[in-house]
């Protein structure tokens, strides 16, 4: 069914679609989206979700059977059934009208086998689609990808189908894979500060890592930094993993740190207060309380989507230390933000570990990853992956190692603290010893840098109003595109190009295998 033409001056009708609206990143983005559209764009919005909604931030929400994860739906819908259900509930929430734009989040994540096909049917029925990509099934989610392969074209290339991405890396991936540049829009997430009250007057600086401690967050590197800090600072992570898949790995680090009396706490939010740990006078256990007591924020993650930690730290008025992911932070840097406390690699002598065992493990895990995506390992893949891990001075990036190798390195530092002089912090402008780097941030009496200008700039570029302006501009472009007809071909090779990009051996991380 073709979308009725909009009346000049009428409110724009929108349907926002997602599998669920449980607390999390996508839900937060949609809450900000809805608030912005209501205040700044005077839009009429219906929210469609695959699971009953119990939150308070969204209104006009309809539960659509068949839209949830396949694993939660005993009777899975066909694409035709789901398309009809989306039509039905959209009309129910828009006074009998169809939306002018269907804004769907993570449509191609491989969580619902009927959704890509249903959206294709909507496109062929003359509907305009805005497909908002936060994550990719092609990026370390082979089981999701297998679902996606059997669900119809995941990335249709039609004038009436536009895409939104959360960073320029993802935008480039889609464009390089075949989506016309004019149909891919940069939609960096809106960001709101947790707290702007700084205290940090405790006995020892708190280095707070806001994370749930899943494997790609590279908890071992936080443990290494705690071992190197010793009396300089106390490292704390905020949450433990929810997913049982990652709890075992996380708990091994908890036991290891306790056995070696390292200055690090795990999952402190809601469980302990800085005051109880004798770190400061802050008695609260909330995230806000820990941020108020912290001297700086830490990130050691080896993979991110939007990179919320990088900008939240600035809005909270805290310096950010740790691992840089240039393909993510590039967007922020290009807009004038600076991250002087980040490094590109933390390098240790490869002679400290078993090099042959590392090479064998890389080959084994690379093969496993390629086979999971039903691909053969290309010639030279292992050498290419190792070349990306090890520099010309035969120093391997600590963040590229698995947990057992990481513990071997930390064991050496514990046994012989002087060995730390061989660990190198690599930044774009310099190579420095890690102890010198730590001293530059935790020297006694060193004041917390003033971040007022950075915060002002970030507020301007990441405010809900700025986000709404970017989004409605993308909607404007989409509404000027011709709609497809029932004979329109949805086939495209975009997914092939995206998979090839993510399977590049140079991108390989053992912590994601």
C-alpha positions as CSV (number, residue, x, y, z in Angstrom):
1,X,0.0,0.0,0.0
2,X,1.4,3.4,-1.0
3,X,2.0,6.0,1.6
4,X,-0.6,8.8,1.4
5,X,1.0,12.2,0.5
6,X,1.5,14.5,3.4
7,X,-0.5,17.6,3.7
8,X,1.5,20.9,3.7
9,X,2.0,22.0,7.2
10,X,0.7,18.7,8.7
11,X,2.6,16.9,11.4
12,X,5.1,14.3,10.1
13,X,3.9,10.8,10.9
14,X,6.6,8.4,12.0
15,X,6.8,4.8,13.2
16,X,9.8,3.9,15.3
17,X,10.4,0.1,15.3
18,X,12.7,-2.1,17.5
19,X,12.6,-5.6,19.0
20,X,12.3,-4.4,22.6
21,X,12.7,-1.3,24.7
22,X,14.5,-2.7,27.8
23,X,17.1,-0.4,29.4
24,X,20.1,0.0,27.2
25,X,21.7,1.9,24.4
26,X,19.1,1.8,21.7
27,X,16.3,2.5,24.2
28,X,18.1,5.6,25.5
29,X,18.6,6.8,21.9
30,X,14.9,6.3,21.1
31,X,13.9,8.1,24.3
32,X,16.0,11.1,23.4
33,X,14.7,10.8,19.8
34,X,11.0,10.9,20.9
35,X,11.6,13.8,23.3
36,X,13.4,15.8,20.6
37,X,10.7,15.1,18.0
38,X,8.0,16.1,20.4
39,X,9.7,19.4,21.4
40,X,11.5,20.5,18.3
41,X,9.8,18.8,15.3
42,X,6.1,18.6,16.2
43,X,5.9,15.0,14.9
44,X,3.3,12.4,15.4
45,X,5.0,9.2,16.5
46,X,4.0,5.6,17.2
47,X,6.4,3.2,18.9
48,X,6.3,-0.4,17.8
49,X,8.1,-3.1,19.9
50,X,8.3,-6.9,20.0
51,X,8.0,-7.1,23.8
52,X,5.6,-5.4,26.2
53,X,7.0,-2.1,27.4
54,X,7.1,-1.3,31.1
55,X,9.2,1.9,31.1
56,X,8.1,5.5,31.4
57,X,10.2,7.3,28.8
58,X,8.2,6.3,25.7
59,X,4.5,7.0,24.9
60,X,2.1,5.7,22.3
61,X,3.8,2.3,22.4
62,X,2.2,-0.8,20.8
63,X,3.3,-4.4,21.3
64,X,3.6,-6.1,17.9
65,X,3.6,-10.0,18.1
66,X,6.2,-11.4,15.9
67,X,8.7,-8.5,16.3
68,X,10.7,-9.9,19.2
69,X,13.9,-11.9,19.0
70,X,13.3,-15.3,17.3
71,X,14.6,-17.0,20.5
72,X,11.7,-15.5,22.5
73,X,8.9,-16.2,19.9
74,X,7.6,-19.8,19.9
75,X,5.5,-19.1,16.8
76,X,7.7,-17.1,14.5
77,X,6.0,-14.8,12.0
78,X,6.5,-14.9,8.2
79,X,7.6,-11.7,6.6
80,X,4.1,-11.3,5.2
81,X,2.5,-11.7,8.6
82,X,4.9,-9.3,10.3
83,X,4.5,-6.7,7.6
84,X,0.7,-6.9,8.0
85,X,1.1,-6.6,11.8
86,X,3.3,-3.6,11.5
87,X,0.7,-1.9,9.2
88,X,-2.1,-2.8,11.7
89,X,-0.4,-1.4,14.8
90,X,1.1,1.6,13.0
91,X,-2.4,2.6,11.9
92,X,-3.8,2.0,15.4
93,X,-1.3,4.5,16.8
94,X,-1.6,7.1,14.0
95,X,-5.4,7.6,13.9
96,X,-5.8,5.1,11.0
97,X,-3.0,6.6,8.9
98,X,0.2,4.9,7.8
99,X,3.5,6.6,8.8
100,X,5.3,8.7,6.2
101,X,8.6,7.1,7.4
102,X,9.3,3.8,9.1
103,X,12.4,4.3,11.4
104,X,13.7,0.9,12.3
105,X,16.6,0.2,14.6
106,X,19.1,-2.6,14.1
107,X,16.9,-4.2,11.4
108,X,19.7,-6.4,10.1
109,X,21.2,-7.7,13.4
110,X,19.9,-11.2,12.7
111,X,17.7,-11.3,15.8
112,X,14.4,-11.7,13.9
113,X,14.4,-13.8,10.7
114,X,11.2,-12.2,9.4
115,X,12.0,-8.5,9.9
116,X,14.3,-7.8,6.9
117,X,11.7,-9.5,4.6
118,X,8.8,-7.6,6.2
119,X,10.6,-4.3,5.7
120,X,11.3,-5.2,2.1
121,X,7.6,-5.8,1.6
122,X,6.9,-2.4,3.1
123,X,9.4,-0.8,0.7
124,X,7.8,-2.6,-2.3
125,X,4.4,-1.3,-1.1
126,X,5.5,2.3,-1.5
127,X,6.7,3.0,2.0
128,X,9.8,5.0,3.0
129,X,12.3,3.3,5.3
130,X,15.0,4.8,7.5
131,X,17.2,1.9,8.7
132,X,19.2,2.9,11.8
133,X,22.3,0.7,12.2
134,X,23.8,0.5,15.6
135,X,25.5,-3.0,15.3
136,X,26.3,-5.5,12.5
137,X,25.7,-9.2,12.4
138,X,28.8,-9.3,10.3
139,X,30.9,-8.0,13.2
140,X,31.6,-11.0,15.4
141,X,28.1,-12.4,15.5
142,X,28.2,-15.4,13.2
143,X,25.1,-17.1,14.6
144,X,23.1,-13.9,14.0
145,X,24.6,-13.7,10.5
146,X,23.3,-17.2,9.6
147,X,19.8,-16.1,10.5
148,X,20.3,-13.0,8.4
149,X,21.4,-14.9,5.3
150,X,18.0,-16.7,5.2
151,X,15.8,-13.7,5.8
152,X,15.9,-11.9,2.5
153,X,18.0,-8.9,1.4
154,X,19.2,-7.2,4.5
155,X,20.5,-4.0,2.9
156,X,18.2,-3.0,0.1
157,X,19.5,-0.3,-2.2
158,X,16.5,1.8,-3.2
159,X,15.9,5.6,-3.3
160,X,13.2,5.1,-0.7
161,X,15.5,3.3,1.7
162,X,18.0,5.4,3.7
163,X,20.4,4.4,6.4
164,X,21.5,6.1,9.6
165,X,24.9,5.2,11.3
166,X,26.3,6.1,14.7
167,X,29.8,6.9,13.4
168,X,31.7,7.7,10.2
169,X,33.4,4.2,10.2
170,X,30.0,2.5,9.8
171,X,28.9,5.1,7.3
172,X,32.0,4.4,5.2
173,X,31.4,0.7,5.4
174,X,27.9,1.1,3.9
175,X,29.0,3.4,1.2
176,X,32.0,1.3,0.3
177,X,29.8,-1.7,0.2
178,X,27.4,-0.1,-2.4
179,X,24.9,2.2,-0.7
180,X,24.9,5.6,-2.4
181,X,26.5,8.3,-0.2
182,X,23.4,10.5,-0.3
183,X,21.4,7.7,1.4
184,X,23.6,7.2,4.4
185,X,23.3,9.8,7.2
186,X,25.6,10.4,10.2
187,X,23.5,10.2,13.4
188,X,26.0,10.4,16.3
189,X,24.1,9.6,19.5
190,X,22.8,12.3,21.8
191,X,24.6,12.3,25.2
192,X,23.6,13.5,28.6
193,X,25.9,13.9,31.6
194,X,25.5,11.7,34.7
195,X,27.0,14.2,37.1
196,X,28.8,17.5,37.0
197,X,29.8,17.7,40.6
198,X,33.5,17.0,41.1
199,X,34.9,16.1,44.5
200,X,37.8,13.6,44.1
201,X,39.4,14.6,47.4
202,X,40.0,11.1,48.7
203,X,43.1,9.5,50.0
204,X,43.9,7.8,46.7
205,X,42.7,8.8,43.2
206,X,39.9,6.6,41.9
207,X,40.2,5.5,38.2
208,X,36.7,4.5,37.3
209,X,35.9,2.2,34.4
210,X,32.2,2.5,33.5
211,X,31.7,-1.0,32.0
212,X,29.8,-4.2,32.5
213,X,33.0,-6.2,32.2
214,X,32.2,-8.2,29.1
215,X,35.2,-9.7,27.3
216,X,35.7,-7.0,24.6
217,X,36.1,-4.5,27.4
218,X,39.5,-6.0,27.9
219,X,39.4,-6.2,31.7
220,X,42.9,-7.7,31.8
221,X,44.3,-4.3,30.8
222,X,42.6,-2.6,33.7
223,X,44.1,-5.2,36.0
224,X,47.5,-4.6,34.4
225,X,47.2,-0.8,35.0
226,X,46.1,-1.5,38.6
227,X,49.3,-3.6,39.1
228,X,51.4,-0.8,37.6
229,X,49.6,1.9,39.7
230,X,50.0,0.2,43.0
231,X,49.8,3.1,45.5
232,X,49.2,5.8,42.8
233,X,45.5,5.0,42.3
234,X,42.7,2.6,42.8
235,X,41.0,1.2,39.7
236,X,37.3,0.3,39.8
237,X,34.9,-1.2,37.3
238,X,31.2,-0.3,37.7
239,X,29.2,-3.5,36.7
240,X,29.6,-7.2,36.3
241,X,28.5,-9.0,33.1
242,X,24.8,-9.9,32.8
243,X,25.4,-12.5,30.2
244,X,26.6,-15.9,31.7
245,X,28.8,-16.3,28.6
246,X,31.2,-13.7,30.0
247,X,30.8,-14.2,33.8
248,X,33.4,-17.0,34.0
249,X,36.1,-14.9,32.3
250,X,35.3,-11.9,34.5
251,X,35.3,-14.0,37.7
252,X,38.8,-15.3,36.9
253,X,40.0,-11.7,36.9
254,X,38.3,-11.0,40.2
255,X,40.0,-14.1,41.7
256,X,43.4,-13.2,40.2
257,X,43.3,-9.6,41.5
258,X,42.3,-10.8,45.0
259,X,45.1,-13.4,45.1
260,X,47.7,-10.8,44.2
261,X,46.2,-8.0,46.4
262,X,45.9,-5.6,43.4
263,X,44.3,-2.2,43.9
264,X,41.2,-2.9,41.8
265,X,37.5,-3.4,42.6
266,X,34.9,-5.0,40.3
267,X,31.3,-4.2,39.9
268,X,31.3,-1.6,42.6
269,X,28.2,0.3,41.7
270,X,25.3,-0.7,43.9
271,X,27.5,-2.9,46.1
272,X,30.2,-0.7,47.7
273,X,30.8,3.0,48.4
274,X,34.1,4.8,48.0
275,X,33.9,5.6,51.7
276,X,33.6,1.9,52.7
277,X,36.7,1.1,50.6
278,X,38.5,4.0,52.4
279,X,39.0,5.9,49.2
280,X,37.0,9.1,49.8
281,X,34.3,10.5,52.0
282,X,31.6,9.7,49.4
283,X,29.1,7.3,51.0
284,X,26.8,6.6,48.0
285,X,26.9,3.4,46.0
286,X,25.3,4.8,42.8
287,X,27.1,5.5,39.5
288,X,26.7,9.2,40.2
289,X,28.4,8.8,43.6
290,X,31.3,7.0,42.1
291,X,31.7,9.5,39.3
292,X,31.6,12.3,41.9
293,X,34.4,10.6,43.8
294,X,36.5,9.7,40.7
295,X,39.6,11.5,39.6
296,X,39.4,10.2,36.1
297,X,37.6,7.7,33.8
298,X,39.2,4.6,32.2
299,X,38.5,2.7,29.1
300,X,40.5,-0.3,27.9
301,X,37.9,-1.6,25.4
302,X,39.1,-3.1,22.1
303,X,35.8,-2.5,20.2
304,X,33.0,0.1,20.5
305,X,30.1,1.3,18.4
306,X,29.3,4.9,19.1
307,X,32.0,5.2,21.9
308,X,29.8,6.6,24.6
309,X,32.6,6.4,27.2
310,X,34.7,8.8,25.4
311,X,32.2,11.7,25.4
312,X,30.4,10.9,28.7
313,X,33.6,11.4,30.6
314,X,34.0,14.9,29.2
315,X,30.4,15.8,30.0
316,X,31.0,14.5,33.5
317,X,34.0,16.8,33.8
318,X,36.5,14.0,34.1
319,X,39.8,13.3,32.2
320,X,39.7,10.0,30.2
321,X,42.6,7.6,30.3
322,X,43.3,4.4,28.5
323,X,42.9,2.8,25.1
324,X,42.0,4.8,22.0
325,X,40.0,3.4,19.1
326,X,40.8,6.0,16.4
327,X,38.1,4.8,14.0
328,X,35.6,5.7,16.7
329,X,37.2,8.8,18.3
330,X,38.0,10.3,14.9
331,X,34.5,11.8,14.6
332,X,34.9,13.6,18.0
333,X,38.5,14.8,17.2
334,X,37.3,16.1,13.9
335,X,34.8,18.3,15.7
336,X,37.5,19.7,18.1
337,X,37.5,17.4,21.0
338,X,40.8,16.2,22.4
339,X,41.8,13.0,24.4
340,X,45.3,13.5,25.7
341,X,45.0,10.6,28.1
342,X,44.5,7.9,25.4
343,X,47.0,5.6,23.8
344,X,46.8,3.5,20.6
345,X,48.6,0.5,22.0
346,X,50.2,-0.7,25.3
347,X,53.2,-2.7,24.1
348,X,55.1,-5.4,26.0
349,X,58.0,-7.5,24.8
350,X,56.7,-10.4,22.8
351,X,59.6,-12.4,24.3
352,X,57.7,-12.4,27.6
353,X,55.1,-14.8,26.2
354,X,55.3,-18.0,24.1
355,X,55.4,-16.6,20.5
356,X,54.8,-20.0,18.8
357,X,51.7,-20.5,21.1
358,X,50.5,-17.1,20.2
359,X,50.9,-17.7,16.4
360,X,49.1,-21.1,16.7
361,X,46.3,-19.5,18.6
362,X,45.9,-16.7,16.1
363,X,45.7,-19.2,13.3
364,X,43.2,-21.4,15.2
365,X,40.9,-18.6,16.1
366,X,41.1,-16.9,12.7
367,X,40.1,-20.1,11.1
368,X,37.3,-20.6,13.5
369,X,36.0,-17.1,12.8
370,X,36.1,-17.5,9.0
371,X,34.5,-20.9,9.1
372,X,31.7,-19.5,11.3
373,X,30.9,-17.2,8.5
374,X,31.3,-20.0,6.0
375,X,34.5,-18.5,4.5
376,X,37.9,-20.0,3.9
377,X,40.9,-18.4,5.5
378,X,42.7,-16.4,2.8
379,X,46.4,-16.9,2.1
380,X,48.7,-14.9,4.4
381,X,45.9,-14.1,6.9
382,X,47.8,-15.2,10.0
383,X,50.9,-13.2,9.0
384,X,48.7,-10.1,8.4
385,X,47.0,-10.5,11.8
386,X,50.3,-10.9,13.6
387,X,51.8,-7.9,11.8
388,X,49.0,-5.8,13.1
389,X,49.7,-7.1,16.6
390,X,53.5,-6.8,16.8
391,X,55.6,-3.7,16.1
392,X,59.0,-3.6,14.4
393,X,60.7,-3.7,17.9
394,X,59.0,-7.0,18.6
395,X,56.6,-5.6,21.1
396,X,53.0,-7.0,21.1
397,X,50.0,-4.9,21.9
398,X,48.7,-6.1,25.3
399,X,45.1,-5.6,24.2
400,X,45.5,-8.1,21.4
401,X,46.4,-10.9,23.8
402,X,44.0,-13.5,25.4
403,X,43.5,-13.5,29.1
404,X,46.1,-16.3,29.8
405,X,48.8,-14.4,27.9
406,X,47.8,-11.2,29.7
407,X,48.2,-12.9,33.1
408,X,51.7,-14.1,32.2
409,X,52.6,-10.4,31.6
410,X,51.1,-9.3,34.8
411,X,52.8,-12.1,36.7
412,X,56.1,-10.7,35.5
413,X,55.3,-7.2,36.7
414,X,54.2,-8.5,40.1
415,X,57.3,-10.6,40.5
416,X,59.7,-7.9,39.3
417,X,58.2,-4.3,39.3
418,X,61.3,-3.0,37.5
419,X,60.2,-4.9,34.4
420,X,57.6,-2.2,33.9
421,X,60.2,0.0,32.3
422,X,59.9,-2.2,29.2
423,X,56.2,-1.6,28.8
424,X,55.6,1.2,26.3
425,X,52.6,3.5,25.9
426,X,52.2,4.3,22.2
427,X,50.5,7.5,21.2
428,X,50.4,9.3,17.9
429,X,53.1,11.7,18.9
430,X,55.4,9.6,21.2
431,X,56.5,6.4,22.7
432,X,56.9,6.6,26.4
433,X,57.5,4.3,29.3
434,X,54.3,3.4,31.1
435,X,55.6,4.4,34.5
436,X,56.5,7.9,33.2
437,X,53.0,8.0,31.7
438,X,51.3,7.0,34.9
439,X,53.4,9.6,36.9
440,X,52.2,12.3,34.5
441,X,48.6,11.6,35.5
442,X,48.9,10.6,39.2
443,X,51.8,12.7,40.5
444,X,50.9,13.9,44.0
445,X,49.4,17.4,44.0
446,X,48.6,17.3,40.3
447,X,45.3,19.1,39.6
448,X,42.5,17.7,37.5
449,X,42.6,19.4,34.1
450,X,39.8,22.0,33.4
451,X,37.5,20.7,30.7
452,X,35.0,23.6,30.5
453,X,35.7,24.4,26.8
454,X,35.6,20.7,25.9
455,X,32.3,20.3,27.7
456,X,30.8,23.4,26.1
457,X,31.7,22.1,22.6
458,X,30.4,18.6,23.3
459,X,27.1,19.9,24.7
460,X,26.6,21.8,21.5
461,X,27.2,18.9,19.2
462,X,25.6,16.1,21.2
463,X,22.5,17.8,22.7
464,X,19.0,16.3,22.0
465,X,18.2,19.4,19.9
466,X,21.3,19.0,17.7
467,X,20.5,15.3,17.3
468,X,16.9,16.1,16.4
469,X,18.1,18.6,13.7
470,X,20.4,15.9,12.2
471,X,17.6,13.4,12.2
472,X,14.9,15.6,10.7
473,X,17.3,16.8,8.0
474,X,17.8,13.1,7.1
475,X,14.0,12.6,7.1
476,X,13.6,15.6,4.8
477,X,16.0,14.1,2.2
478,X,14.3,10.7,2.4
479,X,10.8,12.3,1.9
480,X,12.0,13.9,-1.4
481,X,12.9,10.5,-2.8
482,X,10.6,8.5,-5.1
483,X,9.0,5.5,-3.5
484,X,9.5,1.9,-4.9
485,X,6.8,-0.2,-6.5
486,X,5.9,-3.9,-6.2
487,X,8.3,-4.8,-9.0
488,X,11.3,-3.1,-7.4
489,X,14.3,-5.4,-6.8
490,X,15.6,-5.6,-3.3
491,X,18.7,-7.6,-4.1
492,X,22.1,-6.0,-3.3
493,X,25.7,-7.1,-2.5
494,X,26.0,-4.6,0.3
495,X,26.1,-7.4,2.9
496,X,29.0,-9.1,1.1
497,X,31.1,-5.9,1.2
498,X,30.3,-5.3,4.9
499,X,31.3,-8.9,5.8
500,X,34.6,-8.6,3.9
501,X,35.5,-5.4,5.8
502,X,34.8,-7.0,9.2
503,X,36.7,-10.2,8.3
504,X,39.9,-8.3,7.4
505,X,42.7,-10.1,9.3
506,X,44.2,-6.8,10.3
507,X,41.1,-6.1,12.4
508,X,41.3,-9.4,14.2
509,X,41.3,-9.4,18.0
510,X,41.7,-12.5,20.1
511,X,39.4,-11.0,22.7
512,X,36.6,-11.0,20.2
513,X,37.1,-14.4,18.8
